Amino acid sequence: MAQARRLVVVREAIDVVLRHLEFLQPSDRTEQLHAWLDECSQEVEQWNASPPTDREREGLMKRVLAIHVAVTNMVRDVHHAKGESATR
């Protein structure tokens, strides 16, 4: 995969997590996750000047994946809680 395409894939992954994060109520946890995504975005932007090594890119993708899992779990918990309150 070409370097430019790899950057697009990473940016898109970050954007997906940001969109999911928007569905959650603001909290200390969501602010922390958002800050981590901002750091990831900044790191990707630095890659325009200095391309990452495979290890750096993989490390960032693992961080983005971990954030994505955390956000997905939070969204699921919200939906689960709404479903429980609707059945009470």
C-alpha positions in Angstrom: 0.0 0.0 0.0 1.4 3.4 -0.9 2.4 5.8 1.8 -0.3 8.3 1.0 -3.0 5.6 1.0 -1.8 4.4 4.4 -2.2 7.9 5.8 -5.7 8.1 4.4 -6.6 4.8 6.1 -5.3 6.1 9.5 -7.2 9.4 9.2 -10.4 7.6 8.2 -10.1 5.3 11.3 -9.7 8.3 13.5 -12.6 10.1 11.9 -14.9 7.0 12.5 -14.0 7.0 16.2 -14.6 10.7 16.4 -18.1 10.3 14.9 -19.0 7.6 17.4 -17.7 9.7 20.2 -20.1 12.5 19.3 -23.0 10.3 20.3 -21.9 10.2 23.9 -22.7 12.7 26.6 -19.7 14.8 27.6 -17.8 13.4 30.5 -14.2 13.2 31.8 -13.8 9.9 30.0 -15.1 11.2 26.6 -12.9 14.3 27.0 -9.9 12.0 27.6 -10.7 9.8 24.6 -11.1 12.9 22.5 -7.8 14.3 23.6 -6.1 11.0 22.7 -7.6 11.1 19.3 -6.4 14.6 18.9 -2.9 13.4 19.7 -3.2 10.6 17.1 -4.4 13.2 14.5 -1.4 15.4 15.3 0.9 12.5 14.9 -0.6 11.6 11.5 -0.2 15.2 10.4 3.5 15.1 11.3 3.9 12.1 9.0 3.4 14.4 6.0 6.8 15.9 6.7 8.4 12.7 8.0 6.8 9.4 7.0 6.5 6.9 9.9 8.2 3.6 10.1 6.0 0.5 9.9 6.4 0.1 13.7 5.2 3.7 14.3 2.2 3.4 12.0 1.3 0.0 13.6 1.6 1.5 17.1 -0.7 4.4 16.2 -3.2 2.1 14.7 -3.2 -0.1 17.8 -3.9 3.1 19.9 -6.7 4.1 17.6 -8.1 0.6 17.8 -8.0 0.6 21.6 -9.8 4.0 21.6 -12.3 2.6 19.2 -13.0 -0.4 21.4 -13.5 1.9 24.4 -15.9 4.2 22.6 -17.8 1.3 21.1 -18.2 -0.2 24.6 -19.4 3.1 25.9 -22.0 3.5 23.1 -23.2 0.0 23.6 -23.6 0.6 27.4 -25.7 3.7 26.6 -27.9 1.8 24.2 -28.2 -1.0 26.7 -29.2 1.3 29.5 -31.7 3.1 27.3 -33.2 -0.3 26.4 -33.5 -1.3 30.0 -35.1 1.9 31.1 -37.6 1.7 28.2 -38.7 -1.8 29.4 -39.2 -0.7 33.0 
